[in-house]
Amino acid sequence: MTKRHVHVIGAGLAGLSTALQLSLSGEKVTVYEAAPFAGGRCRSFLDRDLGCRIDNGNHLVLSGNVAVRDYLFLTNALDTMGGGGKPIFPFIDLSTNERWAITMNKGAIPWWILNKKRRVPGTKILDYLSAARVMLASETDTLAGLIDRHNPLYNRFWEPLIIGALNTEPEIASARLLRNVLSQSFGAGGESCIPLIPKVGLSESFVTPCLSVLRQHDTEVKYYHRLRSMLWEGDCVRELDFNGTVIEIAPTDWVVLALPAWFMREMLPEVPTPTEFRSIINAHFRVDVPDMESAFTGVVGGYSEWVFVRNGLASVTISCAERHKSIPVRDMAALVWKEVALLLNLDPAELPQHRIFLEKYATLAATPEQNIRRPASYTGWKNVALAGEWTDTGLPSTIEGALRSGIKAAQVVMRWGDK
């Protein structure tokens, strides 16, 4: 009997996760990628202007992200992650230059809230009960009606968390999605809130190790293969056209589409997909300072949300960049550098070598309306499954969500593939 062949279209994290699960299960898999590299929006590359490798975006994952930990374990990449090993989240308020750290205990009961020195300055114990309202949120609730925006906890905790995790304006963001994020992190206790940050780069942790495992299982990744069209026969795909290179799909074969939502909308307009997205600005500055002990700092009262300092680079994330659309991206570098200089005690007038760029379609808009437009991995077609952080993972557009979508797509193939 001929072994079935699974064709995974897209070598971002969702596609890599799908291919990994299937390859380790003994399936014959081929991955097709339009770009000359794998990783999609989660990768590292050599920036010739800076003379070093940089990540195309900063990503903070936590020990409670189960799909991340499983993926790193399966690809032998757990040792490539650092982050300090403790559930500590340092912050700076740029308006006052006040610095503090949320210092959690590792157990599930949040005893740290009882200690004034370990919680957000200016907050009271009862302020943290707002988390209970979020945990009880319905599918249609936004965060605007659940969190008091005049409470000090909002500016110094909730707002950075919401914008960083959901990449969406807090007043319209989905409370249900934030609840799901909290259930894996702060709601599960400090043991689930230990930061995991690549010691070298995103590719060295999330891409290269996975590609190595795929090669060991005879899974080929074909680059420069952009899907142009699919030939359907009833509810089955029978051909894939990659710029004139046609791949025939046998009756027992499967296709997993791990493509961006905007591309899927063009390829399969009948599939419901998110229609609103949010951008992220990433800035990188060459600095001559030691690595931070925790590798990152949250920023309050500025353009920046998170600053990561490692390997001679200060990398800044500016989430939901639509909030600053009146400022040209190129002009943001000097503004952001002033904030980084204050954090690192450097000269704000001496703008160092830098790189700043905009990821226009970085994530879906994490609103209740967009969340209900996210399709399941199982499409109802006989030999097609979907993967991608924009599918119905229960999470916003995160690394955890992308990897989880790949697991779901692989489960569809393995469950329904012989039906």
Buried (B, 14 or more C-beta within 10 A) or exposed (E): EEEBBBBBBBBBBBBBBBBBBBBBBEBBBBBBBBBEBBBBBBBBBEBEEBEBBBBBBBBBBBBBBBBBBBBBEBBEBBEBBBBBEBBBBBBBBBEEEBEBBBBBBBEEEBEBBEEEEBBBBBBBEEBBEBBEBBBEBEEEBBBEEBBEEEBBBBBBBBBBBBBBBBBBBBEBBBBBBBBBBBBBBBBBBBBBBBBBBBBBBBBBBBBBBBBEBBEEBEBEBBEEBBBBEBEEEEEBBBEBBBEEEEBEBEEEBBBBBBBBBBBBBEBBEEBBBBEEBBBBBBBBBBBEEEBBEBBBBBBBBBBBBBBBBBBBBBBBBBBBBEBBEEEEBEEBBEBBBBBBBBBBEBEEEEBBBBBBBBBEBBBBBBBBBBBEBBBBBBBEBBBBBBBBBBBBBBBBBBBBBBBBBBBBBBBBBBEBBEE
